[in-house]
Amino acid sequence: MYTAFGLNIESEIELPELLTSESLAEIIIALGSVPEHIQNSSETTPWLEIGKGQFLLRVDGIAKYYVENGYKITIEQDKQADMRDVRLFLLNTVIAALLIQRDYVVLHGAAVVIDGKAVVIAGASGSGKSYFAMLFYDHGYNLLTDEICAIKVRDGKAFVYPGIPQLNVWHDTLRETNKDVNSYQPIRQGLEKYGFKVQNQFSAQEIEMGSFIQMNHYKKKTVTLNQKTGGKKFERLMRNSFFAEATNDKKQHFYHCKAISDSVCFYDLECNQKMDQINSAFDIILKELQQ
Amino acid sequence: MSGIIWLASYPKSGNTWFRIFVSNLLKEADEEIKINQLKTDGIFSSRHILDRYIGIESSNLTMEEIDRLRPKVYNHLAQSAKKELFVKVHDAYTYLEDGLPLLGTVNAKAIYIMRNPLDVAVSFANHWARDIASAVNNLGKDSFTFCDRKHRLEEQTRQILLSWSQHVESWMEAREIPVHAIRYEDMKLKPLEAFQGAVKFIGLDYTEEQIQEAIDLSDFDKVKEEELKDGFKERPYMTESFFRKGQVGDWKNHLTEEQVEKIILDHYDIMKKYGYLDDQDKPVY
């Protein structure tokens, strides 16, 4: 039995990346056959089908995953697939789909805890989310999640739920933050991306969300951090959302996103990949958030 | 018609200029095209497009897995497209291990934009804020590749360019899709003829006047001025400007004799074949 995102998970496969739990299961993960297609899908590609309460994902050479009604995940594993690979995609896109079916707002992002509030760091692949999460970790801050940021709204306030206590970071991130790459396991064979466990600095409870930082690609010579207002906040939430079309209740999803926009400070961060800019950006963020 | 029109080129050969032209051609009558909001449809090496269709993060895939997926994604896009999609590509036209092309070929054709490698070297050096000698060397490397560092996540997927000569040859000899070549120098010196030929190949129905208007709206000085005023989102942070000079033959102001000799030595056959060297093996432009 495991726990993640505020849910207790019973799993037929081992999930060493997750914290364990003794409580009753709310989610089941099982091995088995998945449907060839789902009925009445609103979104279909050769790899992905999304319908009301149904989500089907095919990862070539790894597995097919079927998510039903926010309750069950079935995995049809390819014969040659490494279980480590099966877990990687399960604990990313697939679990995001399940969370969306359970009416979470799910963002591509990491989250850290600063002065008792959750700070979400969102952005496209390669924009530096995990790198910044590592910087926060190195400076003693607790982490809430990496890659999948699951949010629920209660009484007009947004709460970020604790995800998987691991940062998936690239070789250069480990090296540039003075860590011995050889001490960590690659998350997949053939990929120089490693699992960095953070249980010792991990918030196991949901935390009220205070800020959202949009990481933007590196086109400027100087670091800028600008607060955003109005419709731009909502637009940034939408931009960073996983499969909003998989939600059961689009109206509720809209209102939750609006509540998040209304209650949280939003920022755009622009910096390039040069070390001095990244460190400067980190200092600027901390100074702004601690005001 | 629908499907994919690949806008292919070695870097710094006029691809963006052509995309600005296409955007001005496709625009509504009273619409003003901005360089930061072109009407073309992304780049073949975009992770964003790839991730959107495969449903997972390409950052969790190896480069080889990504290469096997790219043609499938774009074939799917081409099959389901309701209109023509203009997609930029810098990759050379290469083949996967199973013999299939890396590029999507379903409902596809390509415009290949080529430019004098002497001018490409100068523009390349400016774009990446590197010295010209490095740019000259890179043009000659058959292993030259963008975004292939394994220890970090690159913004785009890996793009195998090969050498400049091999890049040109790979596209001009592509078997699976029709390819129409257009030279940067003809776009500058015989614009109506050059752009008309491309428009006809694509299969678009525009008058000579409409094509001329789109050419005029894509004028280099105009876009350079726009970049000065509003910036250009495709400019790398380390370079002062994306639109530098836009001239034919500016290499004469920058390349040493040795650099010119090296480029001609490295690319003689292709330069000769496509009119960049005259009967005395001297540069034409």
Boltz contact constraints between the chains, C-beta under 6 A:
constraints:
  - contact:
      token1: [A, 45]
      token2: [B, 53]
      max_distance: 6.0
  - contact:
      token1: [A, 46]
      token2: [B, 76]
      max_distance: 6.0
  - contact:
      token1: [A, 47]
      token2: [B, 54]
      max_distance: 6.0
  - contact:
      token1: [A, 47]
      token2: [B, 55]
      max_distance: 6.0
  - contact:
      token1: [A, 48]
      token2: [B, 55]
      max_distance: 6.0
  - contact:
      token1: [A, 57]
      token2: [B, 55]
      max_distance: 6.0
  - contact:
      token1: [A, 88]
      token2: [B, 60]
      max_distance: 6.0
  - contact:
      token1: [A, 89]
      token2: [B, 56]
      max_distance: 6.0
  - contact:
      token1: [A, 93]
      token2: [B, 55]
      max_distance: 6.0
  - contact:
      token1: [A, 93]
      token2: [B, 56]
      max_distance: 6.0
  - contact:
      token1: [A, 125]
      token2: [B, 47]
      max_distance: 6.0
  - contact:
      token1: [A, 125]
      token2: [B, 57]
      max_distance: 6.0
  - contact:
      token1: [A, 125]
      token2: [B, 59]
      max_distance: 6.0
  - contact:
      token1: [A, 126]
      token2: [B, 153]
      max_distance: 6.0
  - contact:
      token1: [A, 126]
      token2: [B, 155]
      max_distance: 6.0
  - contact:
      token1: [A, 170]
      token2: [B, 152]
      max_distance: 6.0
  - contact:
      token1: [A, 170]
      token2: [B, 153]
      max_distance: 6.0
  - contact:
      token1: [A, 171]
      token2: [B, 151]
      max_distance: 6.0
  - contact:
      token1: [A, 172]
      token2: [B, 151]
      max_distance: 6.0
  - contact:
      token1: [A, 172]
      token2: [B, 152]
      max_distance: 6.0
  - contact:
      token1: [A, 190]
      token2: [B, 62]
      max_distance: 6.0
  - contact:
      token1: [A, 191]
      token2: [B, 62]
      max_distance: 6.0
  - contact:
      token1: [A, 192]
      token2: [B, 150]
      max_distance: 6.0
  - contact:
      token1: [A, 192]
      token2: [B, 151]
      max_distance: 6.0
  - contact:
      token1: [A, 218]
      token2: [B, 237]
      max_distance: 6.0
  - contact:
      token1: [A, 219]
      token2: [B, 237]
      max_distance: 6.0
  - contact:
      token1: [A, 220]
      token2: [B, 237]
      max_distance: 6.0
  - contact:
      token1: [A, 221]
      token2: [B, 237]
      max_distance: 6.0
  - contact:
      token1: [A, 272]
      token2: [B, 237]
      max_distance: 6.0
